[in-house]
Amino acid sequence: MRLIAALALLALVAADVPDLSVPAEFGLVEGVAWDARSRQLFAGSVEDGALLVREGDHWRRAVLPVPTAGLFGMAVDQRRGILWMSSGVAGPTRRKDGFRGLIGVSALGFEAVGLAPVPAGDTVTQPGDVAVAPDGSVYVSDGTAGGVFVCKPDCTQLELLVPVGTFRSAQGMAVSRDGRFLFVADYASGLFKIDLKKPKVVVAVSQQKGIDGLMRYGDTLIAIINGDGRKVIRLSFDPNGSPSEELLETPPGPGDPTLGTIADRKLIYVADAQWDRFNAAGTSQGRPRETRIRTLDLPALPMPR
């Protein structure tokens, strides 16, 4: 069965336009992740906190070691074989009293590897996106209060990296290839860079607003932008740090694209997360629909010098 699933996922990343869909029964899907070792694709539900695993031509629900709230960002630590997921509460989340924090499980088998709740007494933070560093540290953004947290290897609780309020709405993140810098997308203000040796130093590197998903691709960044300017772009930086933007795709509607993952030389991303179905109070205003997941060929990376 696992071999069949791996072959099916290999076909997924090899095809030209291998769009997938998550059945409507799972509702709002925000994040996806790819495990290069097992060739598994994961997706998470914001509404019921389900972790979904793609097997062959269908999705199955994985059993997790902790009762989740809603699942948001997720990423695989490829070196260590760990799937990290953030669990938090948004308007549509049904289990309001579910776990808030970071969950780590083995990418095969889903045994518990790490569990890092938000700091004791914190009733505000809602974990959002996730980024993994080469040293195994995991970063978690908070779009509600505007902070960024870190879980260093073997941590048992999330620790503030930059103070709450540093950003208006911290969203997607990516760690530089050498692990020195963390890029953080502030939805309302643009893209920023944090020197992880001096985390109090936060530098604006792009005025591009509306970035939700952010991934490193070589020494460039892939950004998924939603709202009025919905698009997928690649950001490159010259030796002086000045950014240049390359349009990769304008996602077809309806709905907004959110988060994605890199699989080989392809971007797999949620093209319609269905946030438009909900009002400000988190009440659904329409029937659930299938969640579209698109795969996009990425430009070749320059040969290393």
C-alpha positions as CSV (number, residue, x, y, z in Angstrom):
1,M,0.0,0.0,0.0
2,R,2.8,2.4,0.9
3,L,4.6,1.7,-2.4
4,I,1.4,2.4,-4.3
5,A,1.0,5.6,-2.5
6,A,4.6,6.7,-3.1
7,L,4.2,5.9,-6.8
8,A,1.0,7.9,-7.0
9,L,2.7,10.9,-5.3
10,L,5.7,10.6,-7.6
11,A,3.3,10.9,-10.5
12,L,1.8,13.9,-8.9
13,V,5.0,15.9,-9.0
14,A,6.0,14.6,-12.4
15,A,2.8,15.6,-14.2
16,D,2.3,18.9,-15.9
17,V,-0.9,20.2,-14.3
18,P,-1.7,17.6,-11.6
19,D,-4.4,19.5,-9.8
20,L,-5.9,17.7,-6.8
21,S,-8.8,18.4,-4.6
22,V,-9.6,17.7,-0.9
23,P,-13.2,16.5,-0.4
24,A,-15.7,19.1,0.8
25,E,-16.3,17.1,4.0
26,F,-13.0,18.4,5.4
27,G,-14.0,22.0,5.0
28,L,-11.4,24.8,5.1
29,V,-7.9,23.6,4.3
30,E,-5.1,26.1,5.0
31,G,-1.7,24.3,4.8
32,V,0.1,21.5,3.0
33,A,3.5,19.8,3.5
34,W,5.6,17.4,1.5
35,D,7.9,14.7,2.8
36,A,10.6,14.0,0.2
37,R,11.6,10.7,1.8
38,S,8.3,9.0,1.8
39,R,6.9,11.0,-1.1
40,Q,3.8,11.8,1.0
41,L,1.7,14.9,0.8
42,F,-0.1,16.2,3.9
43,A,-3.0,18.7,4.3
44,G,-4.7,20.1,7.4
45,S,-8.2,21.2,8.2
46,V,-8.9,24.5,10.1
47,E,-12.4,23.5,10.9
48,D,-12.0,20.1,12.5
49,G,-8.2,19.8,13.0
50,A,-7.8,16.8,10.8
51,L,-4.4,15.8,9.4
52,L,-4.9,14.3,5.9
53,V,-2.5,12.1,4.1
54,R,-2.7,11.6,0.3
55,E,-2.7,7.9,-0.6
56,G,-3.2,6.9,-4.2
57,D,-6.2,8.7,-5.5
58,H,-7.7,9.6,-2.1
59,W,-7.0,11.2,1.3
60,R,-7.1,9.4,4.6
61,R,-7.3,10.9,8.1
62,A,-4.2,10.3,10.3
63,V,-4.5,9.7,14.0
64,L,-2.6,12.4,16.0
65,P,-1.3,12.1,19.6
66,V,-3.1,15.2,20.9
67,P,-6.6,16.7,20.4
68,T,-6.0,19.5,17.9
69,A,-7.9,22.7,17.5
70,G,-7.5,23.8,13.9
71,L,-4.5,22.9,11.8
72,F,-2.8,25.8,10.0
73,G,0.8,25.9,8.8
74,M,2.9,22.7,8.5
75,A,6.4,21.8,7.3
76,V,8.6,18.7,7.2
77,D,12.0,18.6,8.8
78,Q,13.5,16.6,5.9
79,R,16.8,15.8,7.8
80,R,15.0,14.4,10.8
81,G,11.8,13.0,9.3
82,I,9.5,15.2,11.5
83,L,6.2,16.7,10.4
84,W,5.6,19.9,12.4
85,M,2.1,21.5,12.5
86,S,0.6,24.5,14.2
87,S,-2.7,24.1,16.0
88,G,-4.8,27.1,16.9
89,V,-8.2,28.6,16.8
90,A,-9.9,30.7,14.2
91,G,-13.5,31.6,13.6
92,P,-14.4,28.4,11.8
93,T,-12.6,26.1,14.2
94,R,-15.0,23.8,15.9
95,R,-12.9,22.7,18.9
96,K,-12.2,26.0,20.5
97,D,-10.6,24.4,23.5
98,G,-8.2,22.3,21.5
99,F,-4.4,22.4,21.8
100,R,-2.7,25.7,20.9
101,G,0.9,25.4,19.9
102,L,3.3,23.3,17.9
103,I,2.9,19.6,17.3
104,G,5.7,17.4,16.0
105,V,5.1,13.8,14.8
106,S,7.2,11.3,12.8
107,A,6.4,11.7,9.1
108,L,5.9,8.0,8.9
109,G,3.6,6.5,11.6
110,F,2.8,9.9,13.2
111,E,4.3,9.0,16.6
112,A,4.7,12.0,19.0
113,V,8.1,13.6,18.7
114,G,7.5,17.1,20.1
115,L,4.8,19.1,21.8
116,A,5.2,22.9,22.5
117,P,2.2,24.8,23.8
118,V,2.0,28.6,23.8
119,P,3.5,30.1,27.0
120,A,1.5,29.5,30.2
121,G,-1.2,32.2,30.7
122,D,-1.1,33.3,27.1
123,T,-4.8,33.5,25.9
124,V,-4.1,35.6,22.8
125,T,-1.6,33.8,20.6
126,Q,-3.0,31.8,17.7
127,P,-0.2,29.8,16.0
128,G,-0.2,30.2,12.2
129,D,2.6,29.3,9.8
130,V,5.6,27.1,10.4
131,A,9.2,27.2,9.2
132,V,12.0,24.7,9.9
133,A,15.7,25.7,10.2
134,P,18.7,23.5,9.3
135,D,19.6,23.1,13.0
136,G,16.1,21.7,13.8
137,S,14.6,24.8,15.3
138,V,11.0,25.5,14.3
139,Y,9.5,29.0,14.0
140,V,5.8,29.7,14.4
141,S,4.1,33.0,13.4
142,D,1.2,34.6,15.1
143,G,-1.1,36.5,12.8
144,T,-3.3,37.7,15.7
145,A,-0.9,39.4,18.1
146,G,2.0,39.9,15.6
147,G,4.7,37.9,17.3
148,V,7.1,35.1,16.2
149,F,7.9,32.1,18.4
150,V,10.7,29.5,18.3
151,C,10.9,25.9,19.4
152,K,14.5,24.9,19.6
153,P,15.4,21.2,19.5
154,D,13.8,19.4,22.5
155,C,11.8,22.4,23.6
156,T,8.6,21.9,25.7
157,Q,7.1,25.3,25.2
158,L,7.1,28.0,22.5
159,E,9.5,30.9,23.3
160,L,9.0,34.4,21.9
161,L,11.7,35.3,19.3
162,V,10.4,38.8,18.7
163,P,7.9,40.6,20.9
164,V,4.2,40.6,20.3
165,G,3.3,43.6,18.2
166,T,6.5,43.6,16.2
167,F,4.3,42.8,13.2
168,R,0.7,43.7,12.5
169,S,-0.1,40.2,11.2
170,A,2.8,37.8,10.9
171,Q,2.1,35.1,8.3
172,G,4.4,33.0,6.1
173,M,8.1,32.5,7.0
174,A,11.2,31.0,5.5
175,V,14.7,30.4,6.8
176,S,17.7,31.2,4.7
177,R,19.8,28.4,3.3
178,D,22.6,29.0,5.8
179,G,20.1,29.2,8.7
180,R,21.3,32.8,9.6
181,F,18.1,34.7,8.7
182,L,14.4,34.3,9.1
183,F,12.1,36.0,6.5
184,V,8.7,36.9,7.9
185,A,5.8,38.2,5.8
186,D,3.7,40.8,7.6
187,Y,0.4,40.7,5.7
188,A,-0.2,44.5,6.1
189,S,3.3,45.9,5.8
190,G,5.6,43.7,3.6
191,L,8.4,41.3,3.9
192,F,11.0,41.5,6.7
193,K,14.3,39.8,7.6
194,I,15.4,38.8,11.1
195,D,19.0,38.1,12.0
196,L,18.7,35.1,14.2
197,K,21.9,35.9,16.0
198,K,20.4,39.3,16.8
199,P,16.7,38.8,16.7
200,K,15.9,42.3,17.8
201,V,17.1,43.5,14.5
202,V,14.2,43.4,12.1
203,V,14.8,44.8,8.6
204,A,12.3,45.5,5.8
205,V,13.3,43.8,2.5
206,S,10.2,44.2,0.4
207,Q,7.1,46.3,0.4
208,Q,5.0,43.5,-1.1
209,K,1.9,43.3,1.0
210,G,-0.7,40.4,1.2
211,I,1.8,37.6,1.4
212,D,0.3,34.5,3.1
213,G,2.5,31.6,2.2
214,L,6.3,31.9,2.0
215,M,8.9,29.2,1.1
216,R,12.6,29.2,0.3
217,Y,13.6,27.9,-3.1
218,G,17.4,27.9,-3.4
219,D,18.4,31.4,-2.5
220,T,15.1,32.9,-3.7
221,L,11.6,33.0,-2.0
222,I,8.3,31.8,-3.4
223,A,5.4,34.0,-2.1
224,I,1.7,33.3,-2.3
225,I,-0.3,36.5,-2.2
226,N,-4.0,36.7,-1.7
227,G,-6.6,39.3,-1.3
228,D,-7.0,41.9,-4.0
229,G,-3.6,41.1,-5.7
230,R,-3.8,37.3,-5.6
231,K,-0.7,35.8,-7.4
232,V,2.3,33.6,-6.9
233,I,5.7,35.3,-7.3
234,R,9.4,34.5,-6.9
235,L,11.5,37.1,-5.0
236,S,15.2,37.3,-5.7
237,F,17.7,39.6,-4.1
238,D,20.8,41.2,-5.6
239,P,24.1,41.4,-3.7
240,N,22.9,44.7,-2.1
241,G,19.7,43.1,-0.9
242,S,17.4,44.8,-3.4
243,P,14.4,42.6,-4.4
244,S,13.2,41.8,-7.8
245,E,9.8,40.1,-8.5
246,E,8.9,37.5,-11.1
247,L,5.3,36.5,-11.6
248,L,4.8,32.8,-11.7
249,E,1.1,32.4,-11.8
250,T,-2.2,34.1,-11.1
251,P,-4.3,31.4,-9.4
252,P,-7.7,30.7,-11.0
253,G,-10.7,31.5,-8.7
254,P,-12.8,31.1,-6.8
255,G,-11.4,31.8,-3.3
256,D,-8.0,32.7,-2.1
257,P,-4.7,30.8,-2.3
258,T,-3.0,30.3,1.1
259,L,0.0,28.1,1.9
260,G,2.2,25.8,-0.1
261,T,5.2,23.4,0.0
262,I,8.1,22.7,-2.4
263,A,8.4,19.3,-3.9
264,D,11.5,18.9,-6.0
265,R,11.1,21.7,-8.6
266,K,7.4,22.2,-8.1
267,L,5.2,24.3,-5.9
268,I,2.2,22.5,-4.4
269,Y,-0.2,25.0,-2.9
270,V,-3.7,25.5,-1.6
271,A,-5.4,27.4,-4.4
272,D,-8.8,27.9,-2.7
273,A,-8.9,27.7,1.0
274,Q,-12.5,28.7,1.3
275,W,-12.1,31.6,3.7
276,D,-14.6,33.5,1.6
277,R,-17.3,31.1,2.9
278,F,-17.1,32.6,6.4
279,N,-18.1,35.9,7.8
280,A,-16.2,37.8,10.5
281,A,-17.7,35.8,13.2
282,G,-16.6,32.5,11.6
283,T,-20.1,31.4,10.5
284,S,-20.3,29.7,7.2
285,Q,-22.3,31.6,4.6
286,G,-22.4,28.8,2.0
287,R,-22.0,25.1,1.4
288,P,-18.5,23.6,1.7
289,R,-16.8,22.9,-1.6
290,E,-13.8,20.9,-2.6
291,T,-10.5,22.5,-1.8
292,R,-8.4,22.9,-5.0
293,I,-4.7,22.1,-4.7
294,R,-2.5,23.2,-7.6
295,T,1.0,22.2,-8.6
296,L,3.2,24.7,-10.4
297,D,6.5,24.1,-12.2
298,L,9.2,26.4,-10.8
299,P,12.0,28.0,-12.8
300,A,15.3,26.2,-12.8
301,L,17.7,27.4,-10.1
302,P,21.1,28.8,-11.2
303,M,24.0,26.4,-11.0
304,P,26.0,26.9,-7.7
305,R,29.3,28.8,-8.3
